[in-house]
């Protein structure tokens, strides 16, 4: 089992350290996606916060998903779309 999958299992048990590790691992990737749509730091922080709150609260989000990075990317794009962030 890969490290990402182990982190997700730990997050499912509400392990805050695991969430921090996942955050540290993917923050630059997610910010690069967000920064394609906005340069507003407050909006970026709000989107990141919502992404990781969703990860924390929806442990089944990753069930059946092969690639954690792809799932996080899709989630980030959905949050961006829901915020209707201007280009």
N, C-alpha and C positions, 0 to 999 in steps of 0.2 A: 504494500500500500504506500502511495507516495505521500510526501509531507503535506501537500495541500489537503488531501483527503483526511489525513489525521487531524489537521487543524479544524476542518469542518466538523468532524466528529466531536472534537473537544468543545467547539463553539456550541454545538447542539446540547452539550451538558453545561452551558453557560460559563465556560472558562474564559475569563476576560483577557488573560495573557495570550490565549490562542487568537482571540479577535485582534489584539494588538499586533501579533505576528503577521496575521493575514493583511492587516492594514499596512504595516511596514513593507510587506512584500509587493503590494499592488498599488500603493498610493501614486507613485509616479506614472504608472500606466494609465490609471483612471484620470489623473489630472491632465495627461496629454490628450485624452479623448474630450474632456470637458473644455479644455482651452481651445479646441477647434470651434467651439460655439460661443464662448464668452471669455473675456479677460477680466471680468468682475470677480475679485477675490471673494466677496461675500457670497455670490452665487455659487462659486466653486466649492466653498466650504459647506454651504447648505446642501448641495448635491452629494458631496462625499458623505456628509453626516447621514443623509437619508439612505444612501446605498448601504452603509454599514449598520444602520439601525434595522434595515430590512434583513440583512444577513443574520443579525443577532436574534430577531424576532421570528423568522421563518426558517426553522431548521430543515424543513422539507424542500427548501428552494433548490438544493443541489442533488436531490434524489434522482437517480437515473442519469445524471449529467456526467459526461466523461471528462470534460475540461473545465476546471474551476475558473480559469482566466476568461474563457468564453462566456460563462454564466455571469461573472461579474461585469464583463463588458456589456452584455445585453441588459443587465439590470441598470447599469449606469446610463445607457442610452434611453431606457424607458423613463428614468427619473428626469433626464434632460428634457425629453419630449413632454413630460407632464408639467414641467416648469415653463414650457414654451419659451425657452431661452432664445433670445434673438441671436441671429448669426452675425 
